[in-house]
Amino acid sequence: MNEEFTKRMLAVVEVTGARPDRPSYHAKVQVLNSRLATDAAAAGWVVIRVAAADVTPVDLLHITADADALVIVGGEDITPHFYGGADGYEGETAHFAVADAGQIALVQRALLLGTPLLGICRGLQIINVALGGNLVQHIENGIHKNIDVPIDQILSTHDVVLAADSTLAVSLGRIDLSVQSAHHQIVDRLGAGLVAVAHAPDGLIEALEHESAPITGVQWHPEAPDSPVDQLTLLLAGLAAQHETRSLRGIAIALAA
């Protein structure tokens, strides 16, 4: 492992650092986020974790300013007014508007600067909303989430098919995947520059990419303990490759100036 590799910084951006009213849900979220941070550190990233609801949007931008890549992870529903939706929908969860605003600002800055960004579950939805898209506020769960089960059994296993020409398919080395998900909202209208690159058997969007920026979202949970063992590793490697490409492009521009 070379010195440059060890210096890469990954910001893992969570929703909130505490859910005292929902300890079981918080514990489940922490299992997922901790695995992501642990695996990223093992892959050579310097990992910082920050809870977007616990700081202002301005502070969130400042804290993550030196990050070479970003991962926005799962959590509660996005506050509806950010995408023109209404409150009172079926399955509505708690909202963290400060976290929403901060994470939306992160996506918009990543697009502007070309910072590699991966969105997981809610993170995919944040990407879409940040770029002007909206959400279907509730779906019949079907294959996407186990219902009426303990929180440890909420993740549903199903297949997705990737677009063969997508960056995601290149990173994962295949187009047919088994994934684990637990969501009741999905992308409706795509945000500006975004392309759907994976679908579930029911036709719902399971992943998206930006047409020119290194921004990717997956609706499933590659960081889940029972997810196929190589998914998270390959996605993290994809972020590293995008960072390297960005760095080389910056060097080329500097040399040409």
N, C-alpha and C positions, 0 to 999 in steps of 0.2 A: 504494500500500500504506500503510495508516494505521499509526500508532504502536502502537495496541493490538494489531493483527494481528501485528506483529513480535515482540511480547513473549510470545506463546504458547509454552509449553515442552512438548516432546514427549519422553518417555522411551522409548528403544528398548532393550528388555530382552532380552539374549542369554543363551545357556546358559553359555558359558565363553569366556574370552579367548584360550585356547591349547589346541591338540590336538597336542602334539609326536609322538604315536604315530600320528596320522592326518593328515599334512600336506595331502594332496590333498582330503580331505573338509573340512578346516578352510578351505582356500583357497576352496572352492566356497561354503561358508556365508558367508564374508566378502564374496564378490562380491554375494550376495543382500542381506546386511545393510547393506553400504556403499551399494548403490543406494537402499535404503529411506531411509537417513539423508540422502543427497545430495538426493533428490527432496523429502523433507520440508523440508530447509533451503531449497531453491529455492522452496517454497510458502510460506515465511515463518515456519516453526517454528524456534524455538531448540531444537536437538536435543542431548540427552545420551544417550550409549550406556553401558550398564553390564552387566557379565557377572555373572549371578546366582550362579554357582558360585564366584566369586572374592571374595565378601563374605558376611557372615552375613545371614540373613533380616532381622534387626533393622536392620542397616546398609542393606540394600536398600530397606526401607521409608523409612528416613531420607533416603537419596540421592534418592529419587523423590517425596518428600513435596510438593514444589512443582510437580510436573508437572501441566499442564492436561489431558493425555491420555497414554495409554500404548499401546505396541505390544509384545506378547510374540511373539518370532519363533521360527523353526524350530530344530531340533536333534535331539538324541538322544531315545530313548524315556524316558517318565516312569517313575521307580522304581515297580515294581508294588505295593508295600505301601501306597502312597497311595490306591489304588482297590480294594484287596482282592484283587489278583492275585498270581500266583506267579511266581518266577524260572524260567528254563529253557525258555522258550517259543521257538518257531521265529523266527528272524530277530532275536533279542534283540541290542540294542546296548549300549554303555556307558551307565551311569546316573550322574546327578549329583544325589544326594538333596538337597544343600544348595540347589542351583538350583531343584529342584522345590518345596521348602518355601517358599523366598522368593517364587517366582512365584505359588504358590497363595495366599500371604498378600496379594500385590498384587491378585489378582482379588477376594478377599474384601473388601479395603479399598475397591476401586473400586465394588463393589456397595453398600457401606455409605455412601459419600460421593457416589455418582453421577458418578464420574470416567469420561469416555469411554475405552473400552478396545477395542482390536482385537487378536485373536489370529490368528496366521498358522501354519498347519500344526500343529506341536507346541503352539503358542499356543492354538489351538482346543481341543486335548485338555486342556491345563492348565485352561482355563476350565471344561470339563465336569467334570473331576476335583475342582476347587476347590469346585464347587457340589454335590458328592455323586454325580456320575455315574461310570460306569466305561467301560472300553475293551475292544474286541475286540483281543486281543494280536497277532494275525497274520491277514492275509488273503492269498489268492492274488492276486498283484499285478495281473494283468489289465491294466486301463487306468490304474491309479493310480500305477504306477512302472515304469520300464524296468529290466529285470534283465539281469545278465551283460553290462553295458556299462561303459565308462569313466565316472567320476563326472561329467564334463561332459555326458554324454548321458543322465543318470538321469531327468531330468524328462520326464514323459509328457504329451502334449496330448490333452485330451478335453473333452467338453461337460458343462455342468451346467445345470439348470433351477431358477430361483429362484421362490419363492412370490411371486405378484404383489403381495400386500399387505405384503411385508416391507420393513423399513427398508433392507435391502441392495439390494433391487430399485429403490427410490427413489434411493439414492445412485448406483447404476450406470446407471440410466436404461433398464434392459431386464431381461428375465427369462431370455433364452437367452444363455449365455456359452461361450466357448472358454477353457479354463484350463490351467495347467500344474501338475502335482502330482508328488510323490515320497514316498509314505508307505506303510507296511505295517500301520499300526494305524488304527482308526476308532472313532468314538463307538458305544457299545452303549446302555446306559441313560443317558438324559439327566439332567443335574443339575437341581436345583430351580430352577424359573422359566425354564428354557431351552426353546426351540422350534426344531425343525429347519426351516430355511428354504431349503435347496437340496439337490438330490440329483443324483448321477451317473446315467448310463444304466443301471447295474446296480442302482440303488436305494439305494446307500450314501449316508449323510449327507455333504454337502460344505460346509455352512455352518449356523451356528446363531446365534440372538439371544436375549437375555434379554427376557422379556415386558414388563418395565417399566424396566429400567436400560439405559443406553447401552453395552451390552456385546455385541460381535459377534465371531464367529470364522469364518474361512474355512480350509478344509482344503487349499486350493491356494496357489500362490506368485505373487501379483500383482507381487512385486518381482523376479521372474526376468527376466533381460535379454530373453528372447524372448516374454515374456508380452504380450498385447495392450497397446498403448502407453498407453491411458487408464485401465486398471484401477487402478493404484496411485494415480494422480492423483485419481481419483474417490473412492477409499476414504479418502485423506487429507483430501479436502474434506468427506467425511461426518463424520470426526472433528472437523474445525473447526466444522461446523454444530452438532454435538452439544455442543461446548464453549460455543458462543455461546448455545445454548438454556439450558444449565446456568447460565451467567453471568447471563442475563436473568432467569431464575427466582430466582436469589439476590438480585438487585437488587429484584425485586418483593416478595420476602419481607421484605427489610430496610426497604423503604418502608412496608410494611403494619404493621410492628412498632410 
